[in-house]
Amino acid sequence: ALKGGIYPMVQLAKHSRNMILMHATCLALANLSYNNSANKSRICSEGGIEALTRVLSQEEEDSVLCQAAKCMANVTCNSVKGQQAAGSGGAVQALVMVAGKKNLSSTTMMAVMAALGNIALNEPVGKPTISACVGIPPMVRFVSKRRCPLIVVINAVRALGNVGYSSQSMKARVMSDKAGPPLCARLAACCTGIYEDLALVTEVCRTVGGLCMNRDNSRVFAGFGILPPVITLLMKV
């Protein structure tokens, strides 16, 4: 990164059509951006969000989409600059399009949900863009799928919670997109022992708790029968 290696990588991701080269480039950018704030900023400054958006919107190969989504998730994690760039540059629409594709790996979908969840934490740009790009229904769909891998479900639940975080209007929007019943179903399944995953229980409870900070939402959740499984969880502690 200090030797100026990020810029040519971004250019390769932006212009190359070679699958092997794109995969290697997105993988390298994903590794460079992992847990490194300086490199996240460099990738954004060099046009990395635009390059990743191009890959996500135009390519079909699962391995390439996976690395591009991972990099997008890394760059937007705890980075306001990355979140704003992704929220205003077409990345959300590209991620939503990938979320709608069939036969992609669970790792790819996990990375897509993680990226959307990170962008959703940005209130001025990320939240309204996700709403405008119809980004909430794919999250709800993954939470609703009975055979969806748990790691994808966990990231989808977290993304829903992030969309509603600190915004009353977005809390209402999440519920209007029918997120209530699948969240209640997931929590009930955890209580009955169908799923014994602490991370899933934690994310569902956190998301439901955040959404219930809207009074109307809390009434809706009560109507869906959220209280018995919550009480069951408390009794098990």
C-alpha positions in Angstrom: 0.0 0.0 0.0 2.8 2.4 0.9 4.5 1.7 -2.5 1.4 2.8 -4.4 0.1 -0.7 -5.1 -3.5 0.0 -4.5 -4.1 2.3 -7.5 -3.1 -0.3 -10.2 -5.1 -3.0 -8.4 -8.2 -0.7 -8.5 -7.6 0.0 -12.2 -7.4 -3.8 -12.9 -10.7 -4.3 -11.0 -12.3 -1.4 -12.9 -11.2 -2.4 -16.4 -10.1 -6.1 -16.6 -12.5 -8.8 -18.0 -10.2 -11.7 -17.1 -11.9 -13.8 -14.5 -8.7 -15.1 -12.9 -7.2 -11.6 -12.8 -10.3 -10.0 -11.3 -10.6 -12.7 -8.7 -6.9 -12.2 -7.6 -7.3 -8.5 -7.7 -10.4 -8.4 -5.5 -8.9 -10.9 -3.2 -5.8 -8.7 -2.8 -7.9 -5.6 -2.1 -10.0 -7.6 0.4 -6.9 -8.7 2.3 -5.4 -5.2 2.2 -8.6 -3.6 3.6 -9.1 -6.2 6.3 -8.9 -4.5 9.7 -6.8 -1.6 8.3 -8.3 1.8 8.4 -5.5 3.5 6.4 -6.0 1.0 3.5 -9.7 1.4 3.6 -9.3 5.1 3.1 -6.7 4.6 0.3 -9.0 2.2 -1.6 -11.9 4.7 -1.4 -9.7 7.6 -2.5 -8.3 5.6 -5.4 -11.8 4.8 -6.7 -12.1 1.3 -5.2 -15.8 1.6 -4.5 -16.5 2.4 -8.1 -14.3 -0.5 -9.3 -16.0 -3.0 -6.9 -19.4 -1.8 -7.9 -18.5 -2.5 -11.6 -17.4 -6.0 -10.7 -20.6 -6.7 -8.6 -22.9 -5.3 -11.2 -21.4 -6.8 -14.4 -19.8 -10.2 -13.4 -21.4 -13.5 -12.9 -18.7 -15.8 -11.5 -19.3 -16.7 -7.9 -15.7 -16.6 -6.8 -15.2 -13.1 -8.2 -18.4 -11.8 -6.7 -17.4 -13.3 -3.4 -14.1 -11.5 -3.2 -15.6 -8.2 -4.4 -18.4 -8.4 -1.8 -15.8 -9.3 0.9 -13.8 -6.2 0.0 -16.9 -4.0 0.0 -17.7 -5.3 3.5 -14.2 -4.6 4.7 -14.0 -1.1 3.3 -17.4 -0.1 4.8 -16.8 -1.7 8.2 -16.3 1.1 10.8 -15.5 3.6 8.0 -17.8 6.6 7.5 -15.9 7.4 4.3 -16.4 3.9 2.9 -20.1 3.9 3.9 -20.8 7.2 2.3 -18.9 6.3 -0.9 -20.8 3.0 -1.2 -24.1 4.6 -0.3 -23.8 7.3 -3.0 -22.0 5.4 -5.8 -24.3 2.7 -6.9 -22.8 0.0 -4.7 -26.0 -0.6 -2.8 -27.9 -1.4 -6.0 -25.2 -3.7 -7.1 -25.2 -5.6 -3.8 -29.0 -5.9 -3.9 -28.7 -7.3 -7.4 -26.2 -9.9 -6.2 -28.4 -10.8 -3.3 -31.2 -11.7 -5.8 -29.0 -14.1 -7.8 -29.5 -17.9 -7.3 -26.9 -20.6 -6.9 -24.3 -18.4 -5.2 -22.3 -19.7 -2.3 -23.2 -18.9 1.3 -19.9 -17.1 1.7 -20.8 -14.7 -1.1 -24.3 -14.0 0.4 -22.8 -13.6 3.9 -20.4 -11.0 2.5 -23.2 -9.2 0.7 -25.3 -9.0 3.8 -22.3 -7.8 5.8 -21.6 -5.1 3.3 -25.3 -3.9 3.3 -25.4 -4.0 7.1 -22.3 -1.8 7.3 -23.6 0.7 4.8 -26.9 0.7 6.8 -25.2 2.3 9.8 -24.7 5.5 7.8 -27.8 7.5 8.5 -27.5 10.5 6.0 -26.6 8.3 3.0 -26.7 4.6 3.6 -30.1 4.1 5.1 -32.1 6.1 2.5 -30.2 4.5 -0.3 -30.9 1.0 0.9 -34.5 1.9 1.3 -34.7 3.4 -2.2 -32.9 0.4 -3.8 -35.3 -2.0 -2.1 -32.5 -3.5 0.0 -34.6 -4.5 3.0 -36.6 -7.4 1.3 -33.5 -9.5 0.5 -32.5 -9.3 4.1 -36.0 -10.4 5.2 -35.9 -13.2 2.6 -32.7 -14.7 4.0 -34.1 -14.5 7.5 -37.3 -16.3 6.3 -35.5 -19.1 4.4 -35.7 -22.3 6.5 -32.6 -23.9 4.9 -30.5 -20.8 4.6 -27.0 -21.2 6.2 -27.0 -19.7 9.7 -24.0 -17.5 8.9 -26.1 -15.8 6.2 -29.1 -15.5 8.5 -27.0 -14.0 11.2 -25.6 -11.3 8.9 -29.1 -10.7 7.4 -30.6 -10.2 10.9 -27.7 -7.9 11.8 -28.3 -5.9 8.6 -32.0 -5.4 9.5 -31.0 -4.2 12.9 -28.5 -1.7 11.5 -31.1 -0.4 9.0 -33.4 0.4 11.9 -30.7 1.7 14.3 -31.2 5.3 15.5 -34.0 6.0 12.9 -37.7 5.8 13.8 -38.7 6.0 10.2 -36.4 3.2 9.2 -37.6 1.0 12.1 -41.2 1.5 10.7 -39.9 0.7 7.2 -38.3 -2.5 8.3 -41.5 -3.7 9.8 -43.6 -2.6 6.8 -41.4 -4.9 4.7 -42.6 -7.8 6.9 -39.5 -8.5 9.0 -41.6 -9.2 12.1 -42.8 -12.7 11.5 -39.5 -14.3 10.4 -37.7 -12.7 13.3 -40.2 -14.1 15.7 -40.0 -17.5 14.1 -36.2 -17.5 14.4 -36.4 -16.6 18.0 -39.0 -19.3 18.7 -36.9 -21.9 16.8 -33.9 -21.0 19.0 -36.0 -21.4 22.2 -37.3 -24.8 21.1 -33.8 -26.1 20.4 -34.1 -26.2 16.6 -31.1 -23.9 16.5 -28.6 -23.8 19.2 -26.4 -20.9 18.1 -25.6 -18.2 20.5 -24.7 -15.7 17.8 -28.0 -16.1 16.1 -30.0 -15.7 19.4 -27.9 -12.6 20.2 -28.5 -10.9 16.8 -32.2 -11.7 16.8 -32.7 -10.4 20.3 -30.6 -7.3 19.5 -32.5 -6.6 16.3 -35.9 -7.1 17.8 -35.0 -5.0 20.8 -33.9 -2.2 18.6 -37.0 -2.3 16.4 -39.2 -2.4 19.5 -37.9 1.1 20.5 -40.6 2.2 18.2 -43.9 1.9 20.2 -46.0 0.8 17.2 -43.4 -1.9 16.4 -43.4 -3.2 20.0 -47.2 -3.7 19.7 -46.8 -5.5 16.4 -44.2 -7.8 17.9 -46.4 -8.6 20.9 -49.2 -9.5 18.4 -46.8 -11.8 16.6 -46.2 -13.7 19.9 -42.7 -12.5 20.7 -43.2 -12.5 24.5 -43.4 -16.3 25.2 -40.0 -17.1 23.5 -38.4 -14.1 25.2 -39.7 -15.3 28.6 -38.4 -18.8 27.8 -34.9 -17.4 27.1 -35.0 -15.6 30.4 -35.9 -18.8 32.2 -33.0 -20.6 30.6 -30.4 -18.1 31.7 
